Amino acid sequence: MSTGVNLKELAAELKLSPSTVSRALNDSYEISEATKKKVISMAEKLNYQPNPFARSLRENKSKTIAVVIPERMSNFFSKVVDGIEEVTQEHGYHLLVYCTHEDVDREKKIVNLLMNGRADAIVMSVSSQTSDISHLTRLHERGFPLVFFDRICPAIPTTKFITNDYESGFEGTKHLIQQGCRKIAFLMLSKELSITKERHRGYLDALRQAGLSPEPQLNITCCQEEEENIESIRKLLTGPNRPDGILSSVEKLALATYHAVKRTDLKIPNDLKIISFFSNLSIASLLNPSLTTITQPAFSIGEECAKLLIKKLTKPRQPDLPNQVITIPSHITIRSSTIVL
């Protein structure tokens, strides 16, 4: 039977009670070996498929891990989700992916929903608007296994996975300086994000080490609207204090910069050199000119988040997740956007 049967139908065929069949399938010591063999043989013959939802209710587990991300279009977050799923599928866990769309109110609603038992654990990167963390504090205090990645919440005592944002910001800025840049702009989405603060701190320290004075007007806070960002960057590039280098703290602003440059007479890299935090390597190499990137280990971050949670969920007597920050390094890939041939 290609469609299979349920537990009641299998029990009826065997002329046994559903509870006896269930215990036999679960290798209970209460059931004789002869009965177990009989039940398993018939289950295979009739293509019996267990109901995962019923089992979840019995075990008081949903066998689901929720992933909360700020945006869907970012290749970085897509790769993190792929990394998580690579691990969870091996252990019979499914993913529920929620997107906050950089809206803290939506983030709070999602967290409240998850506190009702929709998932056994949560992997999360906070929105760019998240400054009040009371909803996240409540979630953690309820005892939910909670892991942060990339945009972390330092005040919540749990495990956080990041890349080496300070060092990458420093090295990216240093590379621009080595290529002759003296007026370097820093593009960001939000001053509140942990990753932005660390990348910006590295940028400032690299400027100071090179004897360059940071210029506040070259710190550009962008928004979620692509056209607004393109126009803001275009105005920067055609204004009296035009930068000769740009460090973009997120990949979407690097792409906006390419669009903005097309609306000017400037040429990359002759007039403007660009380096960006980026995870979509296939796109980076296809851009014209190809983009120098600070390549983020998105897939590995997802894998490590999942491994930690699966251990917590499947191994008995596991302690609370440790309050620690785990760093998985990024690396710079130099391409044509910063090198004049």
One Martini backbone bead per residue (centre of mass of N, CA, C, O) as a GRO file, in nm:
protein
  341
    1MET     BB    1   0.087   0.041   0.030
    2SER     BB    2   0.170   0.362  -0.057
    3THR     BB    3   0.014   0.534   0.175
    4GLY     BB    4  -0.041   0.381   0.417
    5VAL     BB    5  -0.070   0.349   0.774
    6ASN     BB    6  -0.198   0.361   1.079
    7LEU     BB    7  -0.212   0.254   1.394
    8LYS     BB    8  -0.507   0.148   1.396
    9GLU     BB    9  -0.485  -0.018   1.131
   10LEU     BB   10  -0.256  -0.199   1.224
   11ALA     BB   11  -0.400  -0.318   1.472
   12ALA     BB   12  -0.642  -0.443   1.319
   13GLU     BB   13  -0.474  -0.637   1.143
   14LEU     BB   14  -0.346  -0.778   1.416
   15LYS     BB   15  -0.543  -0.790   1.660
   16LEU     BB   16  -0.458  -0.532   1.830
   17SER     BB   17  -0.374  -0.299   2.031
   18PRO     BB   18  -0.243   0.012   1.998
   19SER     BB   19  -0.061  -0.003   2.253
   20THR     BB   20   0.088  -0.263   2.177
   21VAL     BB   21   0.203  -0.166   1.909
   22SER     BB   22   0.357   0.077   2.017
   23ARG     BB   23   0.543  -0.085   2.211
   24ALA     BB   24   0.669  -0.262   1.994
   25LEU     BB   25   0.791  -0.026   1.820
   26ASN     BB   26   0.948   0.073   2.105
   27ASP     BB   27   1.080  -0.177   2.250
   28SER     BB   28   0.930  -0.304   2.480
   29TYR     BB   29   0.958  -0.517   2.760
   30GLU     BB   30   0.642  -0.601   2.762
   31ILE     BB   31   0.715  -0.730   2.485
   32SER     BB   32   0.749  -0.977   2.290
   33GLU     BB   33   0.947  -1.086   2.036
   34ALA     BB   34   0.726  -1.209   1.860
   35THR     BB   35   0.544  -0.957   1.849
   36LYS     BB   36   0.747  -0.760   1.735
   37LYS     BB   37   0.796  -0.909   1.468
   38LYS     BB   38   0.503  -0.903   1.373
   39VAL     BB   39   0.469  -0.593   1.371
   40ILE     BB   40   0.708  -0.515   1.188
   41SER     BB   41   0.626  -0.680   0.943
   42MET     BB   42   0.349  -0.540   0.900
   43ALA     BB   43   0.453  -0.247   0.880
   44GLU     BB   44   0.617  -0.296   0.622
   45LYS     BB   45   0.387  -0.409   0.441
   46LEU     BB   46   0.189  -0.138   0.505
   47ASN     BB   47   0.348   0.127   0.538
   48TYR     BB   48   0.411   0.242   0.812
   49GLN     BB   49   0.354   0.575   0.958
   50PRO     BB   50   0.445   0.779   1.181
   51ASN     BB   51   0.330   1.033   1.398
   52PRO     BB   52   0.504   1.313   1.478
   53PHE     BB   53   0.290   1.478   1.639
   54ALA     BB   54   0.211   1.269   1.846
   55ARG     BB   55   0.492   1.226   1.958
   56SER     BB   56   0.539   1.516   2.051
   57LEU     BB   57   0.313   1.517   2.261
   58ARG     BB   58   0.422   1.286   2.437
   59GLU     BB   59   0.719   1.434   2.469
   60ASN     BB   60   0.694   1.748   2.479
   61LYS     BB   61   0.772   1.793   2.164
   62SER     BB   62   0.828   1.951   1.841
   63LYS     BB   63   1.091   1.919   1.668
   64THR     BB   64   1.163   2.239   1.680
   65ILE     BB   65   1.337   2.516   1.527
   66ALA     BB   66   1.381   2.850   1.568
   67VAL     BB   67   1.430   3.120   1.324
   68VAL     BB   68   1.548   3.457   1.372
   69ILE     BB   69   1.530   3.714   1.127
   70PRO     BB   70   1.559   4.036   0.968
   71GLU     BB   71   1.611   3.898   0.671
   72ARG     BB   72   1.576   3.732   0.351
   73MET     BB   73   1.769   3.861   0.119
   74SER     BB   74   2.006   3.781   0.269
   75ASN     BB   75   2.268   3.569   0.219
   76PHE     BB   76   2.365   3.527   0.502
   77PHE     BB   77   2.099   3.414   0.631
   78SER     BB   78   2.059   3.183   0.432
   79LYS     BB   79   2.324   3.033   0.508
   80VAL     BB   80   2.262   2.989   0.803
   81VAL     BB   81   2.009   2.817   0.759
   82ASP     BB   82   2.153   2.595   0.601
   83GLY     BB   83   2.342   2.514   0.835
   84ILE     BB   84   2.125   2.431   1.034
   85GLU     BB   85   1.975   2.218   0.853
   86GLU     BB   86   2.211   2.021   0.812
   87VAL     BB   87   2.186   1.925   1.118
   88THR     BB   88   1.880   1.886   1.201
   89GLN     BB   89   1.795   1.663   0.995
   90GLU     BB   90   1.971   1.433   1.124
   91HIS     BB   91   1.766   1.466   1.404
   92GLY     BB   92   1.453   1.537   1.327
   93TYR     BB   93   1.455   1.845   1.276
   94HIS     BB   94   1.280   2.146   1.240
   95LEU     BB   95   1.205   2.454   1.072
   96LEU     BB   96   1.129   2.790   1.186
   97VAL     BB   97   1.098   3.082   0.990
   98TYR     BB   98   1.154   3.416   1.096
   99CYS     BB   99   1.064   3.760   1.005
  100THR     BB  100   1.111   4.103   1.106
  101HIS     BB  101   1.194   4.336   0.910
  102GLU     BB  102   1.333   4.534   1.120
  103ASP     BB  103   1.098   4.486   1.349
  104VAL     BB  104   1.047   4.501   1.684
  105ASP     BB  105   0.744   4.435   1.706
  106ARG     BB  106   0.760   4.173   1.550
  107GLU     BB  107   0.965   4.040   1.732
  108LYS     BB  108   0.783   4.033   1.986
  109LYS     BB  109   0.559   3.856   1.864
  110ILE     BB  110   0.733   3.611   1.803
  111VAL     BB  111   0.828   3.559   2.092
  112ASN     BB  112   0.546   3.518   2.214
  113LEU     BB  113   0.477   3.275   2.037
  114LEU     BB  114   0.721   3.092   2.130
  115MET     BB  115   0.631   3.081   2.440
  116ASN     BB  116   0.389   2.864   2.351
  117GLY     BB  117   0.558   2.606   2.209
  118ARG     BB  118   0.654   2.597   1.897
  119ALA     BB  119   0.946   2.546   2.027
  120ASP     BB  120   1.255   2.414   2.165
  121ALA     BB  121   1.425   2.639   2.006
  122ILE     BB  122   1.651   2.934   1.952
  123VAL     BB  123   1.754   3.129   1.671
  124MET     BB  124   1.918   3.463   1.676
  125SER     BB  125   1.873   3.787   1.505
  126VAL     BB  126   1.851   4.103   1.552
  127SER     BB  127   1.725   4.394   1.507
  128SER     BB  128   1.797   4.731   1.433
  129GLN     BB  129   1.575   4.826   1.672
  130THR     BB  130   1.710   4.677   1.911
  131SER     BB  131   1.712   4.791   2.265
  132ASP     BB  132   1.479   4.661   2.391
  133ILE     BB  133   1.511   4.338   2.590
  134SER     BB  134   1.264   4.223   2.755
  135HIS     BB  135   1.165   3.989   2.568
  136LEU     BB  136   1.438   3.829   2.587
  137THR     BB  137   1.450   3.797   2.891
  138ARG     BB  138   1.187   3.632   2.921
  139LEU     BB  139   1.269   3.399   2.742
  140HIS     BB  140   1.515   3.310   2.911
  141GLU     BB  141   1.364   3.282   3.192
  142ARG     BB  142   1.184   3.035   3.079
  143GLY     BB  143   1.420   2.827   2.953
  144PHE     BB  144   1.504   2.876   2.672
  145PRO     BB  145   1.683   2.774   2.419
  146LEU     BB  146   1.931   3.031   2.340
  147VAL     BB  147   2.069   3.168   2.032
  148PHE     BB  148   2.311   3.382   1.905
  149PHE     BB  149   2.376   3.574   1.595
  150ASP     BB  150   2.574   3.833   1.504
  151ARG     BB  151   2.313   3.984   1.630
  152ILE     BB  152   2.358   4.042   1.944
  153CYS     BB  153   2.289   3.993   2.310
  154PRO     BB  154   2.498   4.056   2.567
  155ALA     BB  155   2.291   4.050   2.827
  156ILE     BB  156   2.242   3.756   2.753
  157PRO     BB  157   2.308   3.443   2.921
  158THR     BB  158   2.452   3.314   2.641
  159THR     BB  159   2.515   3.191   2.335
  160LYS     BB  160   2.746   3.339   2.090
  161PHE     BB  161   2.776   3.401   1.735
  162ILE     BB  162   3.065   3.522   1.565
  163THR     BB  163   3.268   3.744   1.418
  164ASN     BB  164   3.563   3.939   1.357
  165ASP     BB  165   3.473   4.254   1.349
  166TYR     BB  166   3.704   4.431   1.440
  167GLU     BB  167   3.935   4.311   1.269
  168SER     BB  168   3.788   4.347   0.996
  169GLY     BB  169   3.755   4.654   1.010
  170PHE     BB  170   4.055   4.712   1.032
  171GLU     BB  171   4.162   4.557   0.775
  172GLY     BB  172   3.981   4.696   0.567
  173THR     BB  173   4.086   4.984   0.618
  174LYS     BB  174   4.387   4.925   0.577
  175HIS     BB  175   4.361   4.845   0.281
  176LEU     BB  176   4.267   5.121   0.179
  177ILE     BB  177   4.514   5.277   0.274
  178GLN     BB  178   4.723   5.107   0.104
  179GLN     BB  179   4.559   5.222  -0.167
  180GLY     BB  180   4.538   5.556  -0.085
  181CYS     BB  181   4.331   5.619   0.120
  182ARG     BB  182   4.192   5.924   0.314
  183LYS     BB  183   3.864   5.907   0.259
  184ILE     BB  184   3.663   5.714   0.471
  185ALA     BB  185   3.369   5.549   0.457
  186PHE     BB  186   3.087   5.450   0.672
  187LEU     BB  187   2.847   5.195   0.635
  188MET     BB  188   2.514   5.176   0.787
  189LEU     BB  189   2.209   5.075   0.956
  190SER     BB  190   2.307   5.066   1.273
  191LYS     BB  191   2.425   5.178   1.589
  192GLU     BB  192   2.306   4.937   1.782
  193LEU     BB  193   2.464   4.719   1.670
  194SER     BB  194   2.711   4.507   1.754
  195ILE     BB  195   2.854   4.485   1.476
  196THR     BB  196   2.881   4.786   1.419
  197LYS     BB  197   3.051   4.869   1.661
  198GLU     BB  198   3.296   4.684   1.593
  199ARG     BB  199   3.353   4.777   1.301
  200HIS     BB  200   3.384   5.079   1.373
  201ARG     BB  201   3.618   5.050   1.572
  202GLY     BB  202   3.817   4.938   1.364
  203TYR     BB  203   3.807   5.177   1.171
  204LEU     BB  204   3.908   5.398   1.369
  205ASP     BB  205   4.180   5.264   1.450
  206ALA     BB  206   4.301   5.259   1.164
  207LEU     BB  207   4.305   5.561   1.121
  208ARG     BB  208   4.478   5.638   1.366
  209GLN     BB  209   4.728   5.464   1.298
  210ALA     BB  210   4.758   5.640   1.014
  211GLY     BB  211   4.691   5.953   1.095
  212LEU     BB  212   4.378   5.973   1.074
  213SER     BB  213   4.093   6.164   1.084
  214PRO     BB  214   3.794   6.135   1.187
  215GLU     BB  215   3.478   6.179   1.002
  216PRO     BB  216   3.154   6.207   1.084
  217GLN     BB  217   3.037   6.265   0.783
  218LEU     BB  218   3.140   5.953   0.700
  219ASN     BB  219   2.900   5.852   0.877
  220ILE     BB  220   2.653   5.633   0.741
  221THR     BB  221   2.306   5.613   0.792
  222CYS     BB  222   2.087   5.389   0.689
  223CYS     BB  223   1.828   5.196   0.540
  224GLN     BB  224   1.570   4.980   0.396
  225GLU     BB  225   1.570   5.167   0.142
  226GLU     BB  226   1.723   5.150  -0.150
  227GLU     BB  227   1.677   5.427  -0.287
  228GLU     BB  228   1.766   5.601  -0.048
  229ASN     BB  229   2.053   5.490  -0.035
  230ILE     BB  230   2.148   5.563  -0.318
  231GLU     BB  231   2.101   5.872  -0.284
  232SER     BB  232   2.283   5.918  -0.037
  233ILE     BB  233   2.545   5.817  -0.175
  234ARG     BB  234   2.543   6.008  -0.414
  235LYS     BB  235   2.569   6.269  -0.247
  236LEU     BB  236   2.837   6.195  -0.121
  237LEU     BB  237   2.994   6.158  -0.408
  238THR     BB  238   2.903   6.479  -0.497
  239GLY     BB  239   3.031   6.621  -0.275
  240PRO     BB  240   3.274   6.812  -0.100
  241ASN     BB  241   3.330   6.524   0.085
  242ARG     BB  242   3.461   6.307  -0.089
  243PRO     BB  243   3.524   5.989  -0.102
  244ASP     BB  244   3.786   5.723  -0.175
  245GLY     BB  245   3.639   5.531   0.040
  246ILE     BB  246   3.462   5.215   0.130
  247LEU     BB  247   3.297   5.081   0.421
  248SER     BB  248   3.082   4.809   0.435
  249SER     BB  249   2.883   4.650   0.686
  250VAL     BB  250   2.692   4.562   0.440
  251GLU     BB  251   2.595   4.426   0.140
  252LYS     BB  252   2.355   4.617   0.051
  253LEU     BB  253   2.543   4.880   0.051
  254ALA     BB  254   2.731   4.794  -0.174
  255LEU     BB  255   2.515   4.774  -0.394
  256ALA     BB  256   2.422   5.069  -0.365
  257THR     BB  257   2.695   5.191  -0.449
  258TYR     BB  258   2.699   5.089  -0.737
  259HIS     BB  259   2.443   5.240  -0.820
  260ALA     BB  260   2.545   5.526  -0.746
  261VAL     BB  261   2.791   5.540  -0.936
  262LYS     BB  262   2.617   5.527  -1.203
  263ARG     BB  263   2.513   5.841  -1.125
  264THR     BB  264   2.805   5.905  -1.204
  265ASP     BB  265   3.159   5.978  -1.302
  266LEU     BB  266   3.265   5.750  -1.151
  267LYS     BB  267   3.532   5.512  -1.072
  268ILE     BB  268   3.594   5.172  -1.029
  269PRO     BB  269   3.888   5.235  -0.840
  270ASN     BB  270   4.002   5.519  -0.917
  271ASP     BB  271   3.789   5.704  -0.733
  272LEU     BB  272   3.669   5.432  -0.588
  273LYS     BB  273   3.689   5.231  -0.300
  274ILE     BB  274   3.568   4.891  -0.219
  275ILE     BB  275   3.451   4.739   0.091
  276SER     BB  276   3.286   4.432   0.218
  277PHE     BB  277   3.063   4.277   0.387
  278PHE     BB  278   3.030   3.926   0.284
  279SER     BB  279   2.866   3.607   0.137
  280ASN     BB  280   2.822   3.644  -0.184
  281LEU     BB  281   3.057   3.532  -0.392
  282SER     BB  282   2.924   3.517  -0.673
  283ILE     BB  283   2.848   3.818  -0.688
  284ALA     BB  284   3.118   3.958  -0.627
  285SER     BB  285   3.256   3.844  -0.899
  286LEU     BB  286   3.026   3.975  -1.100
  287LEU     BB  287   3.094   4.237  -1.053
  288ASN     BB  288   3.150   4.582  -1.191
  289PRO     BB  289   3.372   4.542  -1.030
  290SER     BB  290   3.497   4.332  -0.835
  291LEU     BB  291   3.452   4.254  -0.492
  292THR     BB  292   3.583   4.335  -0.203
  293THR     BB  293   3.593   4.106   0.079
  294ILE     BB  294   3.440   4.019   0.389
  295THR     BB  295   3.420   3.694   0.462
  296GLN     BB  296   3.150   3.518   0.585
  297PRO     BB  297   3.078   3.224   0.795
  298ALA     BB  298   2.767   3.138   0.770
  299PHE     BB  299   2.740   2.830   0.760
  300SER     BB  300   2.914   2.771   1.015
  301ILE     BB  301   2.738   2.922   1.213
  302GLY     BB  302   2.488   2.745   1.174
  303GLU     BB  303   2.613   2.476   1.255
  304GLU     BB  304   2.701   2.557   1.549
  305CYS     BB  305   2.426   2.627   1.657
  306ALA     BB  306   2.297   2.345   1.608
  307LYS     BB  307   2.489   2.162   1.767
  308LEU     BB  308   2.433   2.286   2.042
  309LEU     BB  309   2.121   2.235   2.048
  310ILE     BB  310   2.114   1.931   1.998
  311LYS     BB  311   2.266   1.856   2.252
  312LYS     BB  312   2.060   1.984   2.447
  313LEU     BB  313   1.799   1.815   2.332
  314THR     BB  314   1.931   1.497   2.325
  315LYS     BB  315   2.085   1.514   2.589
  316PRO     BB  316   2.117   1.424   2.897
  317ARG     BB  317   2.177   1.643   3.145
  318GLN     BB  318   2.201   1.935   3.044
  319PRO     BB  319   2.322   2.225   3.066
  320ASP     BB  320   2.329   2.531   3.040
  321LEU     BB  321   2.398   2.763   2.836
  322PRO     BB  322   2.671   2.928   2.792
  323ASN     BB  323   2.832   3.236   2.867
  324GLN     BB  324   2.932   3.294   2.535
  325VAL     BB  325   3.177   3.385   2.283
  326ILE     BB  326   3.192   3.278   1.943
  327THR     BB  327   3.458   3.283   1.704
  328ILE     BB  328   3.433   3.312   1.342
  329PRO     BB  329   3.630   3.383   1.099
  330SER     BB  330   3.714   3.609   0.873
  331HIS     BB  331   3.799   3.708   0.524
  332ILE     BB  332   3.999   3.851   0.282
  333THR     BB  333   3.898   3.934  -0.061
  334ILE     BB  334   4.077   4.038  -0.331
  335ARG     BB  335   3.972   4.275  -0.571
  336SER     BB  336   3.897   4.527  -0.808
  337SER     BB  337   3.768   4.758  -0.608
  338THR     BB  338   4.091   4.816  -0.481
  339ILE     BB  339   4.250   4.776  -0.765
  340VAL     BB  340   4.492   4.934  -0.961
  341LEU     BB  341   4.621   4.841  -1.286
   0.00000   0.00000   0.00000
